[in-house]
Amino acid sequence: MIRLRTMRRWFTSVTVIAFGLAVLFSWSMIVSSKNSDDIKRLESHASPSNGKPYSMVKPTVTDLKEAADRIKELESRLQDLELRIPKRFPEVKFLTYKDRKRILITGGAGFVGSHLVDRLMMEGHEVIVVDNYFTGRKRNVEHWVGHENFELIHHDIVNPIFIEVDQIYHLASPASPPHYMYNPVKTIKTNTVGTINMLGLAKRVGARVLIASTSEVYGDPEVHPQPETYWGHVNPIGPRACYDEAKRVSETLAYSYNKQEKVEVRVARIFNTYGPRMHMNDGRVVSNFILQALTGDSITIYGSGEQTRSFQYVTDLVDGLIKLMNSNYSLPVNLGNPDEHTIKEFATIIHEMVGKKSTITHKDAMEDDPQRRKPDITRATTILGWTPVVPLEAGIKKTIQYFQGELQRSKHSERNLHEPSFYGFTSKADYEDL
Ligand SMILES: NC(=O)c1ccc[n+]([C@@H]2O[C@H](COP(=O)([O-])OP(=O)(O)OC[C@H]3O[C@@H](n4cnc5c(N)ncnc54)[C@H](O)[C@@H]3O)[C@@H](O)[C@H]2O)c1
């Protein structure tokens, strides 16, 4: 009985295995015939010689051209697909609805503006950039495009704009002599009509405005260093007047809106600033010298080189701007680095740091070129608790690296990024490796 049962079990198992093998065999036959059909179909379709396998065909010039065209088409499709992959953004701080501000930065695609964008984005605010790209570039802020807290608007502030914001950093204006002298009337319009538009917007929505003024309001100063109480020494019809006088009007407008319309205003008198993303061709001392040294051209000093300048690194300025905006102080505040050097000294420092064999040459002095420029930052230090912290050599090193990268750049896609930690440094150790 037991034997009979064992035999029946054995018979059932053999039948099941045989059936399984039969199924597997027929499936593999179907698949392999399908594959060979596919291969044949592909060959006859793709082969230029009516179905002959490729091994038997010698490609003609036309075939190669067709293949190259096809590769190009596929590459562009691949690029499209890559663009659809969600971008990775630096980890920004999370602010609750109560603490998060909606902040407009005019001129936010420019040198200073783009660093301010980075800092405010990292702090977790919503940032709206308005720029007409006269001297600014999308590339300076493209690493934020697509982020839920960021918006970029192509707009000329000479025309009004209607948006809802809590704070306005009004930075839009060409800043370097060749740029603001290129179209002097437009420079005046941007700093007068444009400022009226921003103050008007602030009045409508109850926002606070910070005006980016300049040390140029002091003209060619007769007082050293320049405190905010100094009224300046400006030539109203000189080549720099379109900028200097327009900025002076911009300040006057701010205080008139404050007095008449109760708009909350802050005025930053910014002194020479340098750092990554400054224009290569803006004709300013630092960019000129670095570029000339890197390309092996002679470093040009206009005049004797005994005239002095003091330069602040851009992250120091950004720090001061944010502190001023969030302070209770409404009179003008100088933001600059009082560490004063002669132009000759700058030329030597850059010459040595770049380490190329360029020479230093002298040309005639420029008209209305200020002989001394050094901020008195007592007000910023006592009222805002602000003082520049980045040493000259560390900042210059970072700027040289940026210019080197720009000179070597040969593709649009090489992003102009900075590591997020770059914006968050608080101690000396943090900026030492700048
Ligand atoms: N960088 C300095 O050393 C320095 C010194 C003193 C004052 N400032 C002031 O700081 C601000 C920023 O300077 P920067 O060095 O970043 O200059 P920048 O030229 O790099 O940036 C200015 C930005 O404003 C934009 N812009 C100009 N006109 C505009 C308009 N009509 N509408 C919209 N956008 C416009 C430009 O496209 C650019 O993006 C300026 O107001 C400048 O006067 C700068």
The ligand as an SDF file (V2000), in Angstrom:
LIG
                    3D

 44 48  0  0  0  0  0  0  0  0999 V2000
   30.7010   97.6960   -5.8450 N   0  0  0  0  0  0  0  0  0  0  0  0
   31.0950   98.7970   -5.2760 C   0  0  0  0  0  0  0  0  0  0  0  0
   32.3000   98.9690   -5.0120 O   0  0  0  0  0  0  0  0  0  0  0  0
   30.1030   99.8530   -4.9000 C   0  0  0  0  0  0  0  0  0  0  0  0
   30.5540  101.0030   -4.2570 C   0  0  0  0  0  0  0  0  0  0  0  0
   29.6390  101.9670   -3.9130 C   0  0  0  0  0  0  0  0  0  0  0  0
   28.3150  101.8050   -4.1740 C   0  0  0  0  0  0  0  0  0  0  0  0
   27.8780  100.6780   -4.8050 N   0  0  0  0  0  0  0  0  0  0  0  0
   26.4420  100.5840   -5.1040 C   0  0  0  0  0  0  0  0  0  0  0  0
   25.9880   99.2520   -4.8530 O   0  0  0  0  0  0  0  0  0  0  0  0
   25.0380   98.8890   -5.8320 C   0  0  0  0  0  0  0  0  0  0  0  0
   25.4450   97.5720   -6.4770 C   0  0  0  0  0  0  0  0  0  0  0  0
   26.7010   97.7260   -7.1100 O   0  0  0  0  0  0  0  0  0  0  0  0
   27.4580   96.5360   -7.8630 P   0  0  0  0  0  0  0  0  0  0  0  0
   28.8960   96.7220   -7.6760 O   0  0  0  0  0  0  0  0  0  0  0  0
   26.8290   95.2530   -7.5110 O   0  0  0  0  0  0  0  0  0  0  0  0
   27.1390   96.8970   -9.3680 O   0  0  0  0  0  0  0  0  0  0  0  0
   26.6460   95.9490  -10.5550 P   0  0  0  0  0  0  0  0  0  0  0  0
   26.7400   96.7650  -11.7870 O   0  0  0  0  0  0  0  0  0  0  0  0
   27.3370   94.6510  -10.5010 O   0  0  0  0  0  0  0  0  0  0  0  0
   25.1270   95.7010  -10.1610 O   0  0  0  0  0  0  0  0  0  0  0  0
   24.1030   96.6200  -10.4390 C   0  0  0  0  0  0  0  0  0  0  0  0
   22.8880   95.8360  -10.9160 C   0  0  0  0  0  0  0  0  0  0  0  0
   21.8200   96.7490  -11.2030 O   0  0  0  0  0  0  0  0  0  0  0  0
   21.2300   96.3760  -12.4430 C   0  0  0  0  0  0  0  0  0  0  0  0
   20.5980   97.5600  -13.0230 N   0  0  0  0  0  0  0  0  0  0  0  0
   21.1970   98.6880  -13.4710 C   0  0  0  0  0  0  0  0  0  0  0  0
   20.2680   99.5580  -13.9270 N   0  0  0  0  0  0  0  0  0  0  0  0
   19.0620   98.9630  -13.7280 C   0  0  0  0  0  0  0  0  0  0  0  0
   17.7310   99.3510  -14.0090 C   0  0  0  0  0  0  0  0  0  0  0  0
   17.4440  100.5440  -14.5700 N   0  0  0  0  0  0  0  0  0  0  0  0
   16.7270   98.4920  -13.7140 N   0  0  0  0  0  0  0  0  0  0  0  0
   16.9930   97.2760  -13.1490 C   0  0  0  0  0  0  0  0  0  0  0  0
   18.2370   96.8660  -12.8800 N   0  0  0  0  0  0  0  0  0  0  0  0
   19.2680   97.6980  -13.1650 C   0  0  0  0  0  0  0  0  0  0  0  0
   22.3840   95.8420  -13.2610 C   0  0  0  0  0  0  0  0  0  0  0  0
   21.9820   95.0340  -14.3300 O   0  0  0  0  0  0  0  0  0  0  0  0
   23.1550   95.0740  -12.1980 C   0  0  0  0  0  0  0  0  0  0  0  0
   22.6860   93.7650  -12.0720 O   0  0  0  0  0  0  0  0  0  0  0  0
   24.9280  100.0460   -6.7930 C   0  0  0  0  0  0  0  0  0  0  0  0
   23.8160  100.8230   -6.4730 O   0  0  0  0  0  0  0  0  0  0  0  0
   26.1890  100.8360   -6.5740 C   0  0  0  0  0  0  0  0  0  0  0  0
   26.0040  102.1950   -6.8380 O   0  0  0  0  0  0  0  0  0  0  0  0
   28.7630   99.7060   -5.1640 C   0  0  0  0  0  0  0  0  0  0  0  0
  1  2  1  0
  2  3  2  0
  2  4  1  0
  4  5  1  0
  4 44  2  0
  5  6  2  0
  6  7  1  0
  7  8  2  0
  8  9  1  0
  8 44  1  0
  9 10  1  0
  9 42  1  0
 10 11  1  0
 11 12  1  0
 11 40  1  0
 12 13  1  0
 13 14  1  0
 14 15  2  0
 14 16  1  0
 14 17  1  0
 17 18  1  0
 18 19  2  0
 18 20  1  0
 18 21  1  0
 21 22  1  0
 22 23  1  0
 23 24  1  0
 23 38  1  0
 24 25  1  0
 25 26  1  0
 25 36  1  0
 26 27  1  0
 26 35  1  0
 27 28  2  0
 28 29  1  0
 29 30  1  0
 29 35  2  0
 30 31  1  0
 30 32  2  0
 32 33  1  0
 33 34  2  0
 34 35  1  0
 36 37  1  0
 36 38  1  0
 38 39  1  0
 40 41  1  0
 40 42  1  0
 42 43  1  0
M  CHG  2   8   1  16  -1
M  END
$$$$
